[in-house]
């Protein structure tokens, strides 16, 4: 046992043929565990249906259509093939399903139509490599998440957008009325979408270039032109000057739906780029963006931040003694332990390997050190069964730096990392937030 919390954040329930399970179960599980989800296999429809009914909404439900040929219908026990219509009728409503099918099945358009009209989340053709299938399932988990808030900055006259409706769908609208100061507002708030009316663009045609050419510009950010009427000449000029998309504002409801769709794509792309697949936490790229945003917010509101870097003690020894798979479990358990101690305004990142970063919002240096020490004690208390009857406990060391004493994300990281080395040199299994002392060589 390695603690009470589930080791994996999400589940896949997989209805498949017996031979598929035997040939692929171990490898599918290995890949899935690396992506922070587990797979439960079924070869009976009744068991699968019952499990779906009892499962949480965040799970994925996968059905191998070839399994139908090996499953006997409850209605006619003499027939060995369960018909697709029977299966679809028996599947619990209110859920969406992922269907795997053969190339022959995939060539039948009417079959695809029937699937997508029957609570289909996605379908895929076999043969499909196990690692590819797991990667696609991970992407579906990302798409199903509600996700972070997407910020939309609107330049120009209001067009009747329902800000409350958009906010319910995780899209925040910020209005701005001055084209020549827009680049400053964008730099400050870092919106994901900048929406500029055609009237504002015609008054200040350089606005797209100014936003795009800034070396600090977010490459994922969309600069979108909002046209009252189609104008091919204006569209060509806007695209040439750096705009990413053109939308029409003839119907505000349609426009709102389009903005939500664009926000969903941006959100998914950000998660795929900025999240560590093994733990679901922010990776180095995701942390950098979020930390910079948090520092800007702290500067605006006059709040302190505590920036912490932690590292599992003697992790190489753990891998060498009990194997890399066990090392992965220790990393995953640490991620779950840390996550249980952070608040909504805090940041948690797997920075790389066995190193994690925690950023506490509205938190002083001393408070940050105390909070990290509580995390250290909680992780230290987790029992790891390294083999039957043998339990070990592991530890981590950490260093803490504070904003506004250190101003940038890079300065905070370097200072906290220096404090981490102090903790390692001082004997490990401790948190340091003091001015650095002389360092000698030691094992991290």
C-alpha positions as a printed Julia matrix, in Angstrom:
444×3 Matrix{Float64}:
   0.0     0.0     0.0
   1.17    3.52   -0.74
  -1.51    5.65    0.91
  -5.29    5.95    0.82
  -5.71    8.21   -2.24
  -6.2     6.52   -5.62
  -2.89    6.32   -7.45
  -4.39    7.33  -10.8
  -6.66   10.31  -11.37
  -8.86    8.79  -14.09
 -10.21    5.44  -15.23
 -10.93    3.83  -18.58
 -13.56    1.08  -18.63
 -12.73   -1.16  -21.6
 -15.15   -3.71  -23.1
 -13.16   -5.97  -25.39
 -12.59   -9.43  -26.73
 -10.82  -11.94  -24.52
  -7.96  -12.41  -27.01
  -7.43   -8.65  -27.21
  -7.2    -8.46  -23.44
  -4.71  -11.33  -23.22
  -2.46   -9.96  -25.93
  -2.55   -6.3   -24.95
  -3.66   -5.86  -21.34
  -0.22   -5.62  -19.73
   1.19   -3.21  -22.32
  -1.94   -1.04  -22.35
  -1.79   -0.77  -18.56
   1.89    0.14  -18.61
   1.31    2.98  -21.08
  -1.86    4.15  -19.33
  -0.15    4.35  -15.94
   2.53    6.58  -17.42
  -0.27    8.93  -18.54
  -1.87    8.95  -15.08
  -4.93    6.8   -15.74
  -5.92    3.2   -15.1
  -7.78    0.71  -17.3
 -10.38   -1.79  -16.08
 -11.1    -4.56  -18.59
 -14.47   -6.28  -19.21
 -15.51   -9.11  -21.49
 -19.19   -9.25  -20.46
 -21.68   -6.56  -21.51
 -23.73   -6.86  -18.31
 -20.66   -6.28  -16.11
 -19.55   -3.37  -18.28
 -23.01   -1.73  -18.18
 -23.18   -2.03  -14.4
 -19.7    -0.54  -14.01
 -20.57    2.39  -16.3
 -23.66    3.12  -14.2
 -21.54    3.32  -11.04
 -18.55    5.21  -12.49
 -17.83    8.92  -12.12
 -18.33   11.27  -15.05
 -14.6    11.88  -15.57
 -14.03    8.3   -16.76
 -13.85    7.14  -20.37
 -15.81    4.17  -21.7
 -14.25    2.23  -24.59
 -15.98   -0.51  -26.61
 -14.25   -2.8   -29.09
 -17.01   -3.55  -31.62
 -15.33   -6.83  -32.57
 -16.25   -7.99  -29.08
 -19.86   -8.25  -30.23
 -19.02  -11.4   -32.2
 -17.92  -13.22  -29.04
 -20.74  -12.04  -26.79
 -23.97  -13.94  -26.53
 -27.21  -11.99  -26.55
 -29.38  -12.25  -23.46
 -32.4   -12.21  -25.75
 -31.49  -15.24  -27.87
 -29.06  -17.55  -26.08
 -28.58  -19.71  -29.19
 -27.05  -16.78  -31.12
 -23.39  -16.01  -30.42
 -23.33  -12.53  -31.91
 -24.7    -9.58  -29.98
 -26.15   -7.12  -32.47
 -24.97   -3.51  -32.4
 -28.51   -2.23  -31.88
 -28.9    -4.4   -28.78
 -25.63   -3.1   -27.36
 -26.52    0.54  -27.99
 -29.9     0.05  -26.3
 -28.26   -1.45  -23.22
 -25.6     1.23  -22.77
 -26.51    3.71  -20.0
 -27.69    7.06  -21.31
 -26.05   10.26  -20.21
 -22.57    8.94  -21.03
 -20.42    9.07  -24.17
 -18.5     6.15  -25.59
 -15.32    5.54  -27.56
 -15.73    2.86  -30.24
 -12.94    0.78  -31.74
 -13.73   -0.85  -35.08
 -12.05   -2.76  -37.87
 -11.03   -1.19  -41.19
 -13.94   -3.0   -42.82
 -16.37   -1.53  -40.31
 -14.77    1.88  -40.7
 -15.46    1.85  -44.43
 -19.21    1.79  -43.83
 -20.44    5.37  -43.56
 -23.87    4.38  -42.25
 -22.19    2.57  -39.37
 -20.19    5.71  -38.52
 -23.38    7.74  -38.7
 -25.13    5.35  -36.32
 -22.26    5.51  -33.86
 -21.94    9.29  -33.81
 -25.71    9.55  -33.36
 -25.54    7.18  -30.36
 -23.6     9.01  -27.64
 -20.3     8.62  -29.45
 -17.41   10.6   -27.97
 -14.98    9.32  -30.62
 -14.26    6.32  -32.81
 -11.02    4.8   -34.09
  -9.99    2.09  -36.52
  -7.92   -0.94  -35.62
  -5.21   -2.03  -35.79
  -3.95    0.76  -33.55
  -0.73    0.57  -31.57
  -1.19    0.41  -27.81
   0.88    3.54  -27.14
  -1.03    5.46  -29.83
  -4.4     4.38  -28.39
  -3.36    5.43  -24.9
  -2.13    8.78  -26.21
  -5.47    9.38  -27.94
  -7.38    8.44  -24.8
  -5.26   10.87  -22.79
  -6.17   13.61  -25.27
  -9.85   12.79  -24.73
  -9.41   13.13  -20.96
  -7.96   16.59  -21.6
 -10.89   17.54  -23.83
 -13.46   16.38  -21.25
 -12.03   18.6   -18.53
 -13.78   21.86  -17.72
 -10.37   23.49  -17.9
  -8.87   26.81  -16.96
 -10.46   30.18  -17.55
  -9.86   31.56  -21.05
  -9.46   35.34  -21.12
 -10.88   37.31  -24.06
  -9.98   41.0   -24.54
 -12.45   42.96  -26.65
 -11.48   46.2   -28.42
 -14.35   48.26  -29.81
 -18.03   48.92  -29.26
 -19.98   46.28  -27.35
 -22.0    43.94  -29.59
 -24.4    42.55  -27.01
 -22.33   39.59  -25.89
 -23.7    37.95  -22.77
 -20.68   38.19  -20.46
 -22.32   36.12  -17.7
 -23.21   33.31  -20.14
 -19.64   33.24  -21.44
 -18.2    33.25  -17.93
 -20.3    30.2   -17.08
 -18.46   28.51  -19.97
 -15.09   29.6   -18.58
 -14.6    32.56  -20.94
 -13.9    35.9   -19.27
 -14.54   39.03  -21.37
 -12.47   42.17  -20.71
 -13.34   45.29  -22.68
 -10.85   47.96  -23.77
 -11.58   51.15  -25.71
  -8.19   52.5   -26.83
  -6.31   50.84  -29.69
  -3.04   52.65  -29.01
  -2.81   51.37  -25.45
  -4.15   47.88  -26.23
  -0.65   46.36  -26.46
   0.07   47.52  -22.89
  -3.18   46.01  -21.6
  -2.44   42.76  -23.42
   1.04   42.65  -21.91
  -0.43   43.18  -18.45
  -3.34   40.72  -18.57
  -2.07   38.17  -21.13
  -5.45   37.32  -22.73
  -5.86   34.16  -24.81
  -8.0    35.85  -27.5
  -7.9    39.48  -28.62
 -11.08   40.49  -30.49
 -10.84   43.7   -32.56
 -13.76   45.22  -34.45
 -13.33   46.19  -38.09
 -13.94   49.85  -37.2
 -11.05   49.85  -34.71
  -8.81   48.02  -37.16
  -9.49   50.53  -39.93
  -8.62   53.37  -37.56
  -5.36   51.69  -36.42
  -4.27   49.09  -38.98
  -0.9    48.55  -37.28
  -2.56   47.05  -34.2
  -2.21   43.42  -35.34
   1.49   43.83  -36.17
   2.19   45.57  -32.87
   0.63   42.7   -30.93
   2.27   39.95  -32.99
   5.82   41.26  -33.26
   6.41   41.68  -29.53
   9.05   39.07  -28.68
   7.09   38.24  -25.52
   3.86   37.61  -27.47
   2.18   34.32  -26.64
   2.27   32.16  -29.82
  -0.99   30.44  -28.81
  -2.88   33.74  -28.48
  -5.43   34.4   -31.24
  -5.82   37.88  -32.75
  -9.29   37.93  -34.3
 -11.0    40.52  -36.5
 -14.73   41.05  -35.97
 -16.51   42.19  -39.16
 -20.01   43.62  -39.38
 -20.22   42.72  -43.07
 -18.0    40.49  -45.22
 -15.25   42.55  -46.86
 -12.7    40.52  -48.84
 -10.28   43.42  -49.23
 -10.3    44.21  -45.52
  -9.94   40.52  -44.69
  -6.83   40.17  -46.89
  -5.22   43.21  -45.25
  -5.98   41.92  -41.77
  -4.58   38.44  -42.46
  -1.45   40.0   -44.0
  -0.94   42.14  -40.89
  -1.0    39.22  -38.46
  -4.64   38.43  -37.65
  -5.31   34.74  -37.04
  -9.03   34.59  -37.77
 -12.03   36.55  -39.06
 -15.46   36.33  -37.43
 -18.78   37.89  -38.45
 -20.88   39.72  -35.86
 -24.26   39.47  -37.59
 -25.67   37.21  -34.82
 -24.42   37.61  -31.24
 -25.58   34.13  -30.19
 -23.65   32.51  -33.04
 -20.65   34.69  -32.24
 -20.78   33.62  -28.58
 -20.9    29.94  -29.59
 -17.92   30.47  -31.91
 -15.95   32.13  -29.12
 -16.67   29.23  -26.74
 -15.53   26.74  -29.39
 -12.31   28.68  -29.97
 -11.76   28.93  -26.23
 -12.17   25.16  -25.87
  -9.53   24.53  -28.54
  -7.12   26.98  -26.93
  -7.72   25.36  -23.56
  -7.03   21.85  -24.88
  -3.91   22.99  -26.71
  -2.63   24.67  -23.57
  -3.24   21.54  -21.52
  -1.47   19.33  -24.06
   1.49   21.71  -24.22
   1.62   22.79  -20.59
   0.78   19.64  -18.6
   2.93   16.71  -17.51
   1.21   13.59  -18.78
   2.47   11.3   -16.02
   1.0    13.37  -13.18
  -1.43   15.81  -14.81
   0.42   18.71  -13.16
   1.85   21.75  -14.9
   5.11   21.03  -16.71
   8.01   23.47  -17.08
   6.3    25.33  -19.95
   2.95   25.53  -18.19
   4.54   26.66  -14.95
   6.47   29.48  -16.6
   3.32   31.03  -18.08
   1.19   30.58  -14.96
   3.92   31.83  -12.62
   4.46   34.94  -14.71
   0.71   35.63  -14.65
   0.64   35.13  -10.87
   3.58   37.51  -10.37
   1.83   40.19  -12.45
  -1.33   39.71  -10.38
   0.68   39.92   -7.15
   2.25   43.19   -8.36
  -1.18   44.68   -9.19
  -2.7    43.66   -5.85
   0.35   44.11   -3.6
   0.36   40.44   -2.47
   3.37   38.28   -1.5
   4.24   34.94   -3.1
   6.27   32.01   -1.79
   8.08   30.04   -4.52
   9.25   26.55   -3.54
  11.41   23.93   -5.28
  11.38   20.36   -3.92
  13.32   17.26   -4.89
  12.92   13.63   -3.77
  15.89   12.58   -1.66
  18.22    9.9    -3.09
  15.87    9.21   -5.97
  18.59    7.49   -8.0
  18.96    4.98   -5.16
  15.2     4.35   -5.25
  15.32    3.63   -8.99
  18.45    1.48   -8.74
  17.12   -0.56   -5.8
  13.46   -1.12   -6.7
  13.29   -0.23  -10.39
  12.06    2.69  -12.47
   8.45    1.55  -12.34
   8.53    1.82   -8.55
  10.27    5.19   -8.89
   7.37    6.36  -11.06
   4.95    5.34   -8.3
   6.93    7.39   -5.75
   6.77   10.42   -8.09
   3.04    9.96   -8.61
   2.38    9.55   -4.9
   4.36   12.73   -4.17
   2.31   14.62   -6.77
  -0.92   13.48   -5.09
   0.41   14.35   -1.64
   1.49   17.84   -2.69
  -1.78   18.44   -4.58
  -3.81   17.77   -1.43
  -2.06   20.7     0.3
  -2.35   23.45   -2.34
  -5.2    25.93   -2.66
  -7.13   27.18   -5.67
  -4.84   30.19   -6.09
  -1.6    28.19   -5.79
   0.46   26.53   -8.53
   1.89   23.01   -8.55
   4.27   21.74  -11.23
   6.32   18.69  -11.95
   9.29   20.66  -13.16
  11.21   17.64  -14.4
  12.17   14.17  -13.19
  11.76   14.05   -9.42
  11.72   17.85   -9.02
   8.52   19.79   -8.26
   7.68   23.47   -7.88
   4.97   24.9    -5.61
   3.95   28.57   -5.71
   1.8    29.81   -2.83
  -0.46   32.79   -3.49
  -0.63   35.6    -0.91
   1.99   33.85    1.21
   5.09   35.15    3.0
   8.46   33.42    3.09
   7.98   32.11    6.64
   4.46   30.9     5.94
   5.64   29.24    2.74
   8.38   27.42    4.62
   5.87   26.21    7.24
   3.46   25.0     4.56
   6.23   23.17    2.71
   7.35   21.59    5.98
   3.82   20.28    6.53
   3.91   18.79    3.02
   7.29   17.22    3.77
   5.96   15.57    6.93
   2.83   14.31    5.13
   4.89   12.69    2.38
   7.36   11.25    4.89
   4.44    9.51    6.67
   3.31    7.61    3.55
   4.21    3.89    3.74
   5.61    2.34    0.55
   5.55   -1.45    0.34
   8.76   -2.1    -1.62
   8.16   -5.86   -1.45
   5.82   -8.15    0.45
   6.15   -7.46    4.15
   8.75   -4.7     3.74
   7.68   -1.07    4.1
   9.86    1.99    3.53
   9.35    5.72    3.91
  10.88    8.3     1.6
  11.48   12.02    1.91
  12.05   15.19   -0.05
  14.04   18.36    0.51
  12.95   21.85   -0.46
  13.95   25.47   -0.78
  11.74   28.56   -0.61
  12.11   32.08   -2.02
   9.71   35.01   -1.79
   8.19   37.7    -3.99
   8.6    40.72   -3.9
  12.14   40.17   -2.58
  12.83   38.43   -5.9
  10.9    39.92   -8.79
  10.85   37.49  -11.72
   9.92   33.85  -12.13
  13.54   33.06  -13.06
  14.98   34.89  -10.03
  12.54   33.13   -7.71
  13.38   29.73   -9.15
  17.15   30.27   -8.9
  16.88   31.46   -5.29
  14.59   28.61   -4.25
  16.84   26.12   -6.03
  19.85   27.49   -4.11
  17.91   26.96   -0.89
  17.14   23.41   -2.02
  20.86   22.72   -2.29
  21.29   24.09    1.23
  18.65   21.64    2.44
  20.43   18.76    0.7
  23.76   19.73    2.2
  22.23   20.06    5.64
  21.2    16.39    5.68
  18.12   16.23    3.44
  14.49   15.78    4.55
  14.16   19.46    5.42
  13.04   22.83    4.02
  15.41   25.8     3.82
  14.41   29.44    3.38
  17.46   31.14    4.86
  20.23   33.17    3.16
  22.57   30.78    1.31
  25.68   29.44    3.03
  28.78   27.79    1.52
  27.94   24.73   -0.56
  30.05   21.67   -1.07
  29.46   18.69   -3.34
  26.84   16.17   -2.25
  24.38   13.75   -3.75
  21.02   15.23   -4.57
